[in-house]
């Protein structure tokens, strides 16, 4: 074999090694911020990350019972739509009856002390020595009146009307109504269970999710509300859907060095399901669709 042939073979080997190293180097370049050919002309930079569809806290209502008791009936299932004011669940407790009886006793005492105060006032006009008794009667009346108003407030919280008590209709069960119109999202205590102040069920006004994002901290200065967000649903990496940033947290998570942000989709559809993971691309220097 000639010297020229040996040199040519060695040169070819060196070129192959150099190309492989160059290809490997290119394959590990970071891809967080990218530019495509059309974006180059428009100078559009963007960051890619992942997000999760979540229901905004303002759309979630947690319902708790005003008192403990046994759940006698649950009138709706999870996923049901409920109008505000509708009875969702009924709670029973013997203490409700005792509270109503205490209210009637307090009302009678308040009326008695009121009459006694009036009588002592008339006696005081005729006899100055009765002033002390009138003062005692006034204190008794004011104390009983305060207690009566307190019991009235407790009954109102339970949804029990004083008029029904005075008519002799004692209630051992109270209704828990829907505070807003919306969907029953989660039931935490079922019929026959004991409610002791914990949440009974969770309602959602509207299932219009937003995108919760975790963005690397080095893009903090580039982020601002109104920026355009392209997001891709699972199984469809070719069809970008539009959203825009509505919130960027002012703090960086010290554990993962990420910034939490929220984006709102430009349109809602049945394809957007809370809990779904989406791929997100935030255009850093564009604020219109």
C-alpha positions as CSV (number, residue, x, y, z in Angstrom):
1,X,0.0,0.0,0.0
2,X,1.4,3.4,-1.0
3,X,1.9,6.3,1.4
4,X,-0.7,8.4,-0.4
5,X,-3.3,5.6,0.1
6,X,-2.5,5.4,3.9
7,X,-2.8,9.2,4.3
8,X,-6.1,9.3,2.4
9,X,-7.5,6.6,4.6
10,X,-6.5,8.4,7.8
11,X,-8.0,11.6,6.5
12,X,-11.3,10.0,5.9
13,X,-11.4,8.5,9.4
14,X,-10.7,11.9,10.9
15,X,-13.5,13.5,8.9
16,X,-16.0,10.9,10.1
17,X,-15.0,11.3,13.8
18,X,-15.3,15.1,13.4
19,X,-18.8,14.8,11.9
20,X,-20.0,12.5,14.6
21,X,-18.8,14.9,17.3
22,X,-20.4,17.8,15.6
23,X,-23.8,15.9,15.3
24,X,-23.7,14.9,19.0
25,X,-22.9,18.5,20.0
26,X,-25.9,19.8,18.1
27,X,-28.3,17.2,19.6
28,X,-27.7,18.4,23.1
29,X,-28.2,22.1,22.5
30,X,-30.9,23.5,24.8
31,X,-34.3,24.0,23.1
32,X,-36.1,26.1,25.6
33,X,-36.0,29.2,23.4
34,X,-36.4,28.6,19.7
35,X,-36.7,30.5,16.5
36,X,-38.2,29.2,13.2
37,X,-37.7,30.6,9.8
38,X,-40.8,32.8,9.8
39,X,-40.1,34.0,13.3
40,X,-36.6,35.0,12.3
41,X,-38.0,37.5,9.9
42,X,-40.4,38.9,12.5
43,X,-37.9,38.5,15.4
44,X,-40.3,36.5,17.5
45,X,-38.7,34.6,20.3
46,X,-40.6,32.1,22.4
47,X,-40.2,29.7,25.3
48,X,-41.6,26.2,25.5
49,X,-42.8,24.5,28.7
50,X,-45.7,22.4,29.9
51,X,-48.9,23.4,31.7
52,X,-51.9,22.0,33.4
53,X,-55.6,23.0,32.9
54,X,-57.1,24.0,36.2
55,X,-60.3,25.6,37.4
56,X,-59.7,29.2,38.8
57,X,-60.2,29.5,42.6
58,X,-62.8,32.2,42.0
59,X,-65.0,29.5,40.3
60,X,-64.8,27.0,43.2
61,X,-67.2,27.1,46.1
62,X,-66.7,24.9,49.2
63,X,-69.9,24.2,51.2
64,X,-69.6,23.4,54.9
65,X,-72.4,22.7,57.3
66,X,-73.4,25.3,59.9
67,X,-73.6,22.6,62.5
68,X,-72.8,18.9,63.0
69,X,-75.3,16.3,62.3
70,X,-76.3,13.1,60.4
71,X,-76.8,13.4,56.6
72,X,-80.3,12.2,55.9
73,X,-80.5,12.7,52.2
74,X,-78.3,13.9,49.3
75,X,-80.5,15.1,46.5
76,X,-77.9,15.5,43.7
77,X,-75.0,13.5,42.3
78,X,-71.6,14.6,41.3
79,X,-71.7,16.4,38.0
80,X,-75.3,17.6,38.5
81,X,-76.2,21.2,37.8
82,X,-77.9,22.9,40.7
83,X,-79.7,26.3,40.9
84,X,-78.7,28.6,43.7
85,X,-81.0,28.1,46.7
86,X,-81.9,24.5,45.9
87,X,-81.7,22.0,48.8
88,X,-78.7,19.8,48.2
89,X,-78.5,17.9,51.5
90,X,-80.5,17.6,54.7
91,X,-78.8,17.3,58.2
92,X,-80.5,16.0,61.4
93,X,-79.5,16.6,65.0
94,X,-81.5,16.6,68.2
95,X,-79.6,19.7,69.3
96,X,-81.6,21.6,66.7
97,X,-84.8,20.9,68.8
98,X,-83.1,21.9,72.0
99,X,-82.0,25.2,70.5
100,X,-85.5,26.0,69.4
101,X,-86.8,25.1,72.9
102,X,-84.2,27.4,74.4
103,X,-85.3,30.1,72.1
104,X,-88.9,29.9,73.3
105,X,-87.8,29.9,76.9
106,X,-85.6,32.9,76.4
107,X,-88.4,34.7,74.6
108,X,-90.8,34.1,77.5
109,X,-88.2,35.4,80.0
110,X,-87.6,38.5,77.9
111,X,-91.3,39.3,77.8
112,X,-91.5,38.7,81.6
113,X,-88.6,41.0,82.3
114,X,-90.0,43.6,80.0
115,X,-93.3,43.7,81.9
116,X,-91.4,43.7,85.2
117,X,-89.3,46.7,84.0
118,X,-92.4,48.5,83.1
119,X,-94.0,47.8,86.5
120,X,-90.9,48.8,88.4
121,X,-90.8,52.0,86.4
122,X,-94.3,52.9,87.5
123,X,-93.5,52.2,91.1
124,X,-90.4,54.3,91.0
125,X,-92.5,57.3,90.1
126,X,-94.6,56.8,93.2
127,X,-91.8,55.7,95.5
128,X,-88.2,56.8,95.2
129,X,-87.0,53.8,97.3
130,X,-87.9,51.5,94.3
131,X,-85.1,52.9,92.1
132,X,-82.7,50.0,93.0
133,X,-85.4,47.4,92.0
134,X,-86.0,49.2,88.8
135,X,-82.3,49.1,87.9
136,X,-82.2,45.4,88.6
137,X,-85.3,44.9,86.4
138,X,-83.7,46.9,83.7
139,X,-80.5,44.8,83.8
140,X,-82.5,41.5,83.8
141,X,-84.4,42.7,80.7
142,X,-81.3,43.8,78.8
143,X,-79.5,40.5,79.6
144,X,-82.5,38.4,78.4
145,X,-82.9,40.5,75.3
146,X,-79.2,40.0,74.4
147,X,-79.6,36.2,74.8
148,X,-82.8,36.2,72.7
149,X,-81.1,38.0,69.8
150,X,-78.1,35.6,70.1
151,X,-80.5,32.6,69.8
152,X,-82.3,34.2,66.9
153,X,-79.0,34.6,65.1
154,X,-78.1,31.0,65.7
155,X,-81.4,29.8,64.3
156,X,-81.0,32.1,61.3
157,X,-77.7,30.5,60.5
158,X,-79.3,27.1,60.6
159,X,-82.0,28.3,58.3
160,X,-84.8,28.0,61.0
161,X,-87.4,30.7,61.1
162,X,-88.6,32.0,64.4
163,X,-92.2,32.2,63.2
164,X,-92.3,28.4,62.7
165,X,-91.0,27.8,66.3
166,X,-93.7,30.1,67.8
167,X,-96.3,28.1,66.0
168,X,-95.1,25.0,67.7
169,X,-93.4,23.4,64.7
170,X,-90.0,22.2,65.9
171,X,-87.5,21.1,63.3
172,X,-85.0,18.3,63.8
173,X,-83.6,18.6,60.3
174,X,-82.2,21.5,58.4
175,X,-81.6,21.9,54.7
176,X,-78.2,22.8,53.2
177,X,-78.8,24.8,50.0
178,X,-76.6,25.6,47.1
179,X,-75.0,29.1,47.6
180,X,-74.5,29.6,43.9
181,X,-75.7,28.1,40.6
182,X,-73.2,25.6,39.3
183,X,-72.1,21.9,39.2
184,X,-71.6,19.5,42.1
185,X,-68.0,18.7,41.5
186,X,-67.2,16.6,44.5
187,X,-69.2,15.0,47.4
188,X,-67.2,14.5,50.6
189,X,-69.8,13.1,53.0
190,X,-72.6,10.7,51.8
191,X,-76.0,9.9,53.2
192,X,-75.8,8.4,56.7
193,X,-72.4,10.0,57.3
194,X,-71.6,12.4,60.1
195,X,-71.0,16.0,59.2
196,X,-68.8,17.7,61.8
197,X,-67.8,21.0,60.3
198,X,-65.7,19.7,57.4
199,X,-66.7,20.4,53.8
200,X,-69.8,18.6,52.6
201,X,-69.4,19.1,48.9
202,X,-67.6,21.3,46.3
203,X,-69.3,23.3,43.6
204,X,-67.9,24.8,40.4
205,X,-69.7,27.7,38.8
206,X,-68.3,27.1,35.3
207,X,-65.9,24.5,33.9
208,X,-63.8,27.1,32.1
209,X,-60.2,26.1,32.9
210,X,-57.1,28.2,32.7
211,X,-53.5,27.0,32.0
212,X,-51.2,26.8,35.1
213,X,-47.6,27.2,33.9
214,X,-44.2,26.7,35.4
215,X,-41.6,28.7,33.5
216,X,-37.8,28.7,34.0
217,X,-36.6,31.6,36.1
218,X,-34.2,33.0,33.5
219,X,-37.2,34.2,31.5
220,X,-38.7,36.3,34.3
221,X,-37.8,39.6,32.8
222,X,-39.3,38.6,29.4
223,X,-42.7,37.7,30.8
224,X,-45.7,40.1,31.0
225,X,-49.4,39.8,31.0
226,X,-51.0,39.9,27.6
227,X,-48.3,37.9,25.8
228,X,-49.5,35.3,23.3
229,X,-49.5,31.6,24.3
230,X,-49.8,28.8,21.8
231,X,-50.8,25.5,23.5
232,X,-51.2,22.0,22.1
233,X,-53.6,19.3,23.4
234,X,-52.4,15.8,24.0
235,X,-52.2,13.8,20.8
236,X,-52.2,16.8,18.5
237,X,-48.8,18.5,18.2
238,X,-49.6,20.2,14.9
239,X,-52.7,22.4,15.8
240,X,-51.8,25.3,18.1
241,X,-54.6,26.8,20.1
242,X,-54.4,30.4,21.3
243,X,-54.3,31.8,24.9
244,X,-52.8,34.8,26.6
245,X,-51.0,35.4,29.9
246,X,-53.2,36.8,32.6
247,X,-50.9,36.5,35.6
248,X,-47.2,36.1,36.3
249,X,-46.2,35.4,39.9
250,X,-43.8,37.9,41.5
251,X,-41.9,35.2,43.3
252,X,-39.7,32.4,42.1
253,X,-40.0,28.9,43.6
254,X,-36.7,28.3,45.4
255,X,-37.0,24.5,45.1
256,X,-37.4,24.2,41.3
257,X,-36.4,27.7,40.2
258,X,-39.6,28.1,38.3
259,X,-42.1,31.0,37.9
260,X,-45.7,30.3,38.2
261,X,-48.0,31.9,35.7
262,X,-51.6,31.6,34.4
263,X,-52.9,31.9,30.8
264,X,-56.5,32.0,29.7
265,X,-57.6,30.2,26.5
266,X,-59.0,32.4,23.8
267,X,-62.0,30.1,23.4
268,X,-63.5,27.3,25.6
269,X,-64.6,24.0,24.3
270,X,-65.4,20.5,25.5
271,X,-61.8,19.5,24.6
272,X,-60.5,21.4,27.6
273,X,-60.7,19.2,30.6
274,X,-59.4,20.2,34.0
275,X,-56.3,18.2,35.0
276,X,-55.2,17.8,31.3
277,X,-51.5,18.4,30.5
278,X,-50.7,20.6,27.5
279,X,-47.5,21.7,25.7
280,X,-47.2,25.4,25.8
281,X,-45.2,28.0,23.7
282,X,-45.1,31.6,24.9
283,X,-44.3,34.2,22.3
284,X,-42.1,36.6,24.3
285,X,-42.5,39.7,22.2
286,X,-46.0,39.5,20.8
287,X,-49.3,40.6,22.5
288,X,-51.9,40.2,19.8
289,X,-53.2,37.1,18.0
